[in-house]
Amino acid sequence: MNLQIALLLGQDGVTNGAIYALLALSIVLVFTVTRVLLVPQGEFVTFGAMCMGALQAGQPVRLAWLVLGLSLAVVVQRLWWARSGGAAARRFTWLDLMPPVYAVALFLIGRFWPAQDWPMAAQVLYTLALIVPLGPWLYDLFFRPIAGAHGLVLLIVSIALHAVLVGVALLMFGAEGAHTLPFSEEGLELGLLRLNAQTLWVLVVTLALIVALALFFERTLQGKALRATAVSRLGAELMGISPSMAGRLCFGLAAFIGGLSGILIAPLTTLYYDSGFLISLKGFVGAVIGGLVSFPVGAIGALSVGMVEAYSTFWASSYKEVIVFTLILPVLLWRSLNSRHHEEDRA
């Protein structure tokens, strides 16, 4: 290995690590607020990449059917809650009909305007508009009714939802992979290293998103509400913070981060309907390094995963996945030896 190869591998490692860092942040966010280990996080990545690929290829965006179906299910659920008179009961209003109206509007836009002629920015916005609502709606349908359940139950539901969404992705997009156009063609020369334009987009967007999230948590009321819920759900509820609102918000942020990550990496690699699980699993390794509670340590851990993956590709490409996932073992052992074992706090 010479210096130029080392620099190229480092570029790949930082690029992949930046994506893993975003996924690690979203996994930590969802887990600390809702106790849900969001296994389907990778499906948001897959949906983002393959939806962009379908738009640029002039194909029907079948993701709009999933959005429409979930929106109708959410309305039925809210109507049921309004009639049942249970703990989640509240008055059914015309605002509860907005999800299917929103979904139908997106469906009609994608059907009657040829998306392959849209500017790149419009394609990105339309893709995110399809993906982001999936997060809150999935939370309302599958996790909110069992929010107080044991963590193992939440994990089982999360795994089941992942399996269903992988099958749905196969039906919507088929077995063919998606590879989209880069945002721009220009690059940056740095001595022996040439950074391609898409790598720069990944790094810039990742840094901007991390800064935006930091400001969101520090400066906005909603961000402070999420932080309070992460510290204590019961304490936050006593202070007037709705755990359901916090759950929908963090799932929406996770969907946004996952969809944007898929859009960013689709020009760099070909993604398939089942590619998201492996990508999110590497983000999970970074999140575990941060103990599933620390955003900065989780991001640093994810960057480390990207670097290890890149260099192990050169030295032992057949074992790169084994090497990456082996990283989690000493971290788990160290945390197990340095933490007190206690019963789960059900509050």
C-alpha positions in Angstrom: 0.0 0.0 0.0 1.4 3.4 -1.0 0.4 6.8 0.2 -2.1 7.4 -2.7 -4.0 4.2 -2.0 -4.0 5.0 1.7 -5.5 8.4 1.0 -8.2 6.9 -1.3 -9.1 4.3 1.3 -9.3 7.0 3.9 -11.6 9.0 1.7 -13.9 6.0 1.3 -13.8 5.4 5.1 -14.7 9.0 5.9 -17.5 9.0 3.4 -19.0 5.7 4.7 -18.3 6.7 8.2 -20.3 10.0 7.8 -23.3 8.0 6.7 -23.0 5.6 9.5 -22.6 8.5 11.9 -26.0 9.9 10.7 -27.6 6.6 11.2 -26.0 6.1 14.6 -27.4 9.5 15.7 -30.9 8.6 14.6 -30.7 5.1 16.3 -29.5 6.7 19.6 -32.2 9.4 19.3 -35.1 6.9 18.8 -33.8 4.5 21.5 -33.2 7.2 24.2 -36.7 8.7 23.7 -38.8 5.6 23.0 -36.7 2.6 24.1 -37.2 1.3 20.6 -34.2 -0.1 18.8 -35.2 1.0 15.3 -34.2 -2.0 13.2 -36.1 -0.6 10.1 -33.9 2.4 10.0 -32.1 0.9 7.0 -35.3 0.7 5.1 -35.6 4.5 5.1 -32.1 4.5 3.5 -33.2 2.0 0.9 -36.5 3.9 0.2 -34.5 7.1 -0.3 -32.1 5.6 -2.8 -34.5 3.5 -4.8 -37.2 6.3 -4.9 -34.6 8.7 -6.4 -33.6 6.0 -8.9 -37.2 5.5 -10.0 -37.7 9.2 -10.4 -34.6 9.6 -12.5 -35.5 6.6 -14.6 -39.0 7.9 -15.3 -40.6 4.9 -13.6 -43.8 5.1 -11.4 -42.9 5.8 -7.8 -44.7 2.9 -6.1 -43.6 4.2 -2.7 -46.6 6.6 -3.0 -48.9 3.6 -2.6 -47.3 2.7 0.7 -47.6 6.3 1.8 -51.3 6.3 0.9 -52.0 2.9 2.5 -50.3 4.0 5.8 -52.1 7.3 5.8 -55.5 5.5 5.5 -54.5 3.1 8.3 -53.6 6.1 10.6 -57.0 7.7 10.0 -58.8 4.4 10.8 -56.7 4.1 14.0 -57.6 7.6 15.1 -61.2 7.0 14.4 -61.1 3.9 16.4 -59.4 5.7 19.3 -62.1 8.5 19.2 -64.9 5.9 19.4 -63.3 3.5 21.9 -63.1 6.0 24.8 -59.8 4.4 26.0 -56.6 6.1 27.3 -55.7 7.4 23.9 -59.2 8.7 23.1 -59.7 12.2 21.8 -62.1 14.0 19.6 -61.8 13.2 15.8 -61.5 16.4 13.8 -61.0 17.3 10.2 -57.2 17.6 10.9 -57.2 13.8 11.3 -58.0 13.6 7.6 -54.9 15.4 6.5 -52.6 12.3 6.1 -54.6 10.8 3.2 -55.1 14.3 1.6 -51.3 14.8 1.8 -50.7 11.2 0.4 -53.1 11.7 -2.5 -51.5 15.0 -3.4 -48.0 13.4 -3.6 -49.5 10.5 -5.6 -51.0 12.8 -8.2 -47.9 14.9 -8.5 -45.8 11.8 -9.1 -48.3 10.4 -11.6 -49.0 13.3 -13.8 -45.7 15.2 -13.9 -42.7 13.4 -15.4 -40.2 13.4 -12.6 -37.1 12.7 -14.8 -37.4 16.2 -16.1 -37.4 17.8 -12.7 -34.3 19.6 -11.2 -32.3 17.5 -8.9 -33.4 19.6 -5.9 -37.1 18.9 -6.7 -36.4 15.2 -6.9 -34.7 15.2 -3.5 -37.6 17.2 -1.9 -40.2 14.9 -3.4 -38.4 11.8 -2.2 -38.1 13.2 1.3 -41.7 14.3 1.2 -42.7 10.7 0.6 -40.3 9.2 3.2 -40.5 11.5 6.2 -44.2 10.9 7.1 -43.6 7.2 7.2 -41.7 7.6 10.5 -44.5 9.2 12.6 -47.1 7.0 11.0 -45.2 3.8 11.7 -44.7 4.9 15.3 -48.5 5.6 15.7 -49.5 2.3 14.1 -47.0 -0.1 15.6 -45.2 1.4 18.7 -47.4 3.9 20.3 -50.1 1.3 21.3 -47.4 -0.7 23.1 -45.2 2.2 24.3 -45.2 0.9 27.9 -44.3 -2.7 27.0 -41.0 -4.4 27.9 -38.0 -3.5 25.8 -37.9 -7.1 24.4 -41.4 -6.7 23.1 -40.5 -3.5 21.4 -37.5 -5.1 19.8 -39.5 -8.1 18.5 -42.0 -5.7 16.9 -39.2 -3.7 15.4 -37.6 -6.8 13.8 -41.0 -7.9 12.5 -41.6 -4.4 11.0 -38.2 -4.6 9.3 -39.0 -8.0 7.8 -42.3 -6.6 6.4 -40.8 -3.5 5.0 -38.1 -5.5 3.2 -40.8 -7.5 1.5 -42.7 -4.4 0.7 -39.5 -2.9 -0.8 -39.1 -6.0 -3.0 -42.7 -5.6 -4.3 -42.3 -1.8 -4.9 -38.9 -1.7 -6.5 -38.0 -5.2 -7.6 -34.8 -7.0 -7.2 -32.8 -4.7 -9.5 -30.4 -2.2 -7.8 -30.6 1.6 -7.9 -27.8 3.9 -8.8 -28.6 7.6 -9.2 -26.9 10.5 -10.8 -24.4 12.5 -8.7 -25.4 16.0 -7.5 -22.5 17.5 -9.5 -19.5 16.4 -11.5 -16.8 18.7 -10.2 -14.2 17.5 -7.7 -11.5 18.9 -5.5 -7.8 18.3 -5.9 -5.8 18.0 -2.7 -2.3 16.9 -3.7 -2.3 13.2 -4.5 -5.9 12.9 -3.5 -8.9 13.9 -5.6 -12.2 14.2 -3.7 -15.1 13.6 -6.0 -18.1 15.9 -5.9 -20.5 13.4 -4.3 -18.0 12.7 -1.5 -17.9 16.5 -0.8 -21.7 16.6 -0.8 -21.8 13.7 1.8 -19.4 15.4 4.1 -20.9 18.9 3.8 -24.5 17.7 4.3 -23.4 15.5 7.2 -21.7 18.3 9.0 -24.6 20.7 8.3 -27.1 18.2 9.6 -25.1 17.5 12.8 -24.8 21.2 13.5 -28.6 21.7 12.8 -29.5 18.9 15.1 -27.2 20.3 17.9 -29.0 23.7 17.5 -32.3 22.0 17.4 -31.7 20.2 20.7 -30.2 23.3 22.4 -32.3 26.2 21.1 -35.8 24.9 20.3 -38.6 23.9 22.6 -39.3 20.7 20.7 -35.6 19.7 21.0 -35.5 20.4 24.7 -38.7 18.3 25.0 -37.0 15.4 23.3 -34.0 15.7 25.6 -36.2 15.8 28.7 -38.1 12.7 27.5 -34.8 10.9 26.9 -33.8 11.6 30.5 -37.1 10.5 32.1 -40.3 9.8 30.3 -42.3 10.0 33.5 -40.7 13.3 34.5 -41.2 14.8 31.1 -44.9 13.7 31.2 -45.3 15.3 34.6 -44.0 18.6 33.1 -46.6 18.5 30.4 -44.5 16.9 27.6 -46.5 14.4 25.5 -44.5 11.1 25.1 -46.5 10.4 22.0 -45.5 13.8 20.5 -41.9 13.0 21.3 -42.1 9.6 19.8 -43.6 10.9 16.5 -41.0 13.6 16.3 -38.0 11.4 16.8 -39.3 8.8 14.4 -39.9 11.6 11.8 -36.3 12.8 12.3 -35.1 9.2 11.9 -37.0 8.9 8.7 -35.6 12.2 7.4 -32.0 11.2 8.3 -32.4 7.7 6.7 -34.0 9.0 3.5 -31.4 11.7 3.1 -28.6 9.2 3.7 -29.9 7.0 1.0 -30.1 9.9 -1.4 -26.5 10.9 -0.6 -25.0 7.4 -1.1 -27.0 6.2 -4.1 -24.6 8.0 -6.6 -21.6 6.3 -4.9 -22.8 2.7 -4.7 -25.7 0.5 -6.0 -28.3 -0.2 -3.4 -30.8 -3.1 -3.5 -34.1 -3.6 -1.7 -32.4 -5.4 1.2 -29.2 -3.3 1.4 -30.5 -1.1 4.2 -30.2 -3.6 7.0 -26.4 -4.0 6.6 -25.9 -0.3 6.4 -28.0 0.4 9.5 -26.3 -2.4 11.3 -23.0 -0.7 10.9 -24.5 2.5 12.2 -25.8 0.4 15.1 -22.2 -0.7 15.9 -21.3 3.0 16.1 -24.3 3.7 18.4 -23.3 0.8 20.7 -19.8 2.2 21.0 -21.6 5.3 22.3 -23.6 3.2 24.7 -26.8 4.0 22.9 -26.9 7.2 24.9 -24.0 9.5 23.7 -24.4 11.3 20.4 -20.8 12.5 20.0 -19.3 9.1 21.0 -21.7 7.3 18.7 -20.7 9.5 15.8 -17.0 9.0 16.5 -17.6 5.2 16.7 -19.5 5.2 13.4 -16.6 7.1 11.7 -14.2 4.5 13.2 -16.4 1.8 11.7 -16.2 3.4 8.3 -12.4 3.7 8.5 -12.0 0.1 9.6 -14.2 -1.1 6.8 -12.3 0.8 4.2 -8.9 -0.4 5.2 -10.0 -4.0 5.8 -11.3 -4.0 2.3 -7.7 -3.6 1.1 -6.1 -6.1 3.5 -8.8 -8.7 3.9 -11.8 -8.0 1.7 -13.4 -11.4 2.3 -13.5 -10.8 6.0 -14.3 -7.0 6.1 -17.8 -7.6 7.5 -16.5 -10.0 10.2 -13.8 -7.4 11.2 -16.3 -4.6 11.4 -18.8 -6.5 13.5 -16.1 -7.9 15.7 -15.5 -4.4 16.9 -18.7 -4.6 19.0 -17.5 -7.5 21.1 -14.8 -5.7 23.2 -17.0 -2.7 23.6 -19.9 -4.8 25.0 -17.5 -6.7 27.3 -16.0 -3.5 28.6 -19.4 -1.9 29.2 -20.7 -5.1 30.9 -17.7 -5.2 33.3 -18.1 -1.5 34.1 -21.9 -1.2 34.6 -24.2 -2.2 37.3 -26.9 -4.7 36.3 -30.4 -3.6 37.3 -34.0 -4.2 36.4 -35.4 -2.2 33.5 -37.1 1.1 34.6 -40.7 0.7 33.5 -41.6 4.3 34.2 
